[in-house]
C-alpha cells in the first residue's frame, strides 16, 4: 500500500496554496498524468466546509483510469489558522484512497504545506507498476504544485 508524506515551507500564503489545490478543475493544466477533471457536485455543508465530488482521469503509459473522490475544503481552524483539504475515494480503480493537505501561515512569512496520500489499486498489475515509481511520481506531483504556485503567485 503506497503511502507518502511531505511537508515544505513555501514563500506563498496559506490561502494562496489552499486556493491552488482546491481548484481541481485546473489539475490537467499542470499535474503530470492528469488528463481530465470534472466537478460532479459542489455544496456548502452545515459545518461550514465546502464539499466537492470530482472525477479525475489519470493516464499512465497504457493505463487510463477515471476515479471519483469527495474533496472537503475546511475553513481556517480558529485555534491554529490552518486551512485543510481532505480527500476520500468514491469510485474507480482503487480499493481505497485518502489524501490530505494542511496549509499554515508562518510568522516569518510564507506558509508550511503538509501533504499525505495513502492508496491501494484493485488491479494487482497497476499496483505493482505504480509501486516501482511511486515515490518518484509523488515527488513530481508535489513539484508540479510548487511550479504552479510560482507561475501564479511570483
C-alpha positions in Angstrom: 0.0 0.0 0.0 1.8 3.1 -1.2 1.9 5.9 1.4 3.6 9.3 1.0 4.0 12.3 3.4 5.7 15.5 2.6 6.0 19.0 4.2 7.5 22.1 2.8 7.9 25.7 3.6 6.9 27.9 0.6 7.0 31.6 0.0 3.3 31.9 -0.6 0.4 32.4 1.8 -1.7 29.5 3.2 -4.7 31.0 1.4 -2.9 31.0 -2.0 -1.8 27.4 -1.7 -5.2 26.4 -0.4 -6.9 28.0 -3.5 -4.4 26.4 -5.9 -5.0 22.9 -4.5 -8.8 23.5 -4.2 -9.0 24.3 -7.9 -9.4 20.7 -9.0 -10.7 21.6 -12.5 -7.3 23.1 -13.4 -5.3 20.0 -12.5 -5.0 18.8 -16.1 -3.2 22.1 -16.9 -0.2 21.3 -14.7 -0.3 17.9 -12.9 1.6 15.0 -14.5 -0.6 12.1 -15.7 -3.8 14.0 -15.1 -5.6 14.2 -18.4 -9.1 15.3 -17.3 -11.0 16.7 -14.3 -14.7 17.3 -13.8 -16.7 18.6 -10.8 -19.9 16.4 -10.2 -21.3 18.4 -7.4 -20.4 21.3 -5.0 -22.2 22.2 -1.8 -21.6 24.0 1.5 -22.1 21.7 4.5 -23.7 22.6 7.8 -20.3 22.7 9.5 -19.1 25.4 7.1 -16.9 23.2 4.9 -17.3 23.1 1.2 -17.7 19.6 -0.3 -16.9 18.7 -3.9 -17.5 15.5 -5.7 -15.0 15.3 -8.5 -13.8 12.9 -11.2 -10.2 12.8 -12.3 -8.7 10.8 -15.2 -5.2 9.5 -14.7 -3.3 8.4 -17.8 0.0 6.5 -17.3 1.6 4.5 -20.1 -1.2 2.2 -21.4 -3.4 2.7 -18.4 -6.2 5.3 -18.3 -8.4 5.3 -15.3 -11.2 7.6 -14.0 -11.8 7.8 -10.3 -14.2 9.8 -8.2 -13.4 11.5 -4.9 -15.0 13.6 -2.3 -13.0 16.7 -1.5 -13.7 18.6 1.7 -12.4 22.2 1.9 -12.2 23.2 5.5 -12.3 26.9 6.5 -9.4 28.1 8.7 -9.2 26.4 12.1 -9.9 29.0 14.8 -7.1 27.8 17.0 -4.3 27.4 14.5 -5.5 29.3 11.5 -4.6 26.3 9.3 -6.6 25.6 6.2 -7.2 21.9 5.3 -8.3 19.8 2.4 -9.3 16.2 2.9 -10.0 13.8 0.0 -11.8 10.4 0.1 -12.2 7.9 -2.6 -15.7 7.4 -4.1 -15.4 5.1 -7.1 -13.0 3.8 -9.7 -9.8 1.6 -9.7 -8.8 1.9 -6.0 -9.5 -0.4 -3.1 -9.2 2.8 -1.1 -7.6 6.2 -1.3 -7.2 9.0 1.2 -5.2 12.2 0.9 -4.9 15.5 2.7 -3.3 18.9 2.8 -2.7 21.3 5.6 -1.7 24.9 5.0 -0.4 27.1 7.8 0.9 30.7 7.5 4.3 31.1 9.1 5.1 34.2 11.3 8.2 35.0 9.3 6.2 34.8 6.0 5.1 32.2 3.6 3.5 29.0 4.7 4.1 25.4 5.7 2.4 22.9 3.4 1.8 19.3 4.6 0.6 16.6 2.3 -0.1 12.9 2.6 -1.6 10.2 0.3 -2.4 6.6 1.1 -4.0 4.3 -1.5 -4.2 0.8 -3.0 -5.3 -0.2 -6.5 -7.7 -3.1 -7.1 -5.7 -4.2 -10.1 -2.6 -6.0 -9.0 -0.7 -5.2 -12.2 -1.3 -1.5 -11.8 -0.4 -1.7 -8.1 2.9 -3.3 -9.0 3.6 -0.8 -11.7 2.9 2.2 -9.5 4.9 0.6 -6.7 8.1 0.8 -8.7 7.8 4.5 -9.5 5.6 5.7 -6.6 7.9 7.9 -4.7 9.3 9.5 -7.9 5.7 10.1 -9.0 4.8 11.7 -5.7 7.8 14.0 -5.9 6.9 15.1 -9.4 3.3 15.8 -8.3 4.4 17.9 -5.3 6.9 19.7 -7.5 4.1 20.4 -10.1 2.1 22.1 -7.3 5.1 24.2 -6.4 5.8 25.1 -10.0 2.1 26.1 -10.4 2.3 28.3 -7.3 5.4 30.0 -8.7 3.7 30.6 -12.0 0.6 32.0 -10.4 2.0 34.0 -7.4 5.5 35.1 -8.2 
